Amino acid sequence: MRETRTETLHPRNRHRGGLDFKLLSKASPALARFVAVNQWGNETMDFANPAAVRALNTALLERFYGVSHWDIPKGYLCPSVPGRADYLHYLADLLASSNKGVIPRGPAVRALDIGVGANCVYPLIGVCEYGWQFLGSDTDPAAIASAMLILAANPRLRGKIELRLQPSPSRILGGLLRPGESFDVSLCNPPFHDSPETAAEGTRRKWKNLGKAPRKQPVLNFGGRGAELWYPGGESRFIRKLIEESAHEPARCSWFTTLVSKKTNLPGIKAALTNVRARESRVIEMTQGQKTSRIVAWTF
């Protein structure tokens, strides 16, 4: 398994220069009330405040990706836009590696977003940056309904993003895809925790790391609920399940990919890919601030 390491956001990532709160507040005035000057005289905001994070995402999506309306129901995952953009840029590089170094653009490229969520952020960015066609899947009908509202409020996205409910929560690819349907690449941000209890404990640790007082019922600044946060067996089991299902239908994607948050899960993932006889696999490390994650990609 080949590994590629990076030390900062992807070179094509529009957010490498940091956050310009004055510019973003012009794009989305609702953000302005969350912006304050810190002790060093720099503008910032309280990243522990879920409402502030939602306002920031609204501003980033409008200013950089032309999404004129974006909102999610309370409690659903509100992801980091710069981090999501990074994943997509590395997927573009992955596809270029099989295309004589040229990034394939336009609607002929089809991407499958496994677990699109209520936020629909990956397809929104991917359509803007590369013009790809997306299918977003989810097991939560309310998440699909929220994503549909986002698309309906942004007519320029019409016909570029399809949303589909996975009818069986115990399956990932099985039962979702139609006969003969195939994709150039899949992407996935798998649930990290193995139970609601460990998800709640992880939230408490984040609040402590942010210097906030612990809560009996902590609230995640980036939100998340149910299948967005946990899966029996956690991230490792979900990814191994995805690998198993990909091996049953290897022609569905030229490249299957997933995020992996915990580095300690890599040996088990590599073993699973060996067991299903993946022809090639890669690990691509990504860094955003002090956080390091990685993409695992495989092909048959």
PyMOL commands that set and color helices and strands:
alter all, ss='L'
color gray80, all
select helices_A, chain A and resi 21-27+29-34+50-65+81-97+121-130+141-152+155-157+196-209+226-228+234-248+250-252+263-275
alter helices_A, ss='H'
color red, helices_A
select strands_A, chain A and resi 2-4+35-37+43-45+110-114+133-138+161-165+183-188+253-260+280-288+291-299
alter strands_A, ss='S'
color yellow, strands_A
deselect
rebuild
show_as cartoon
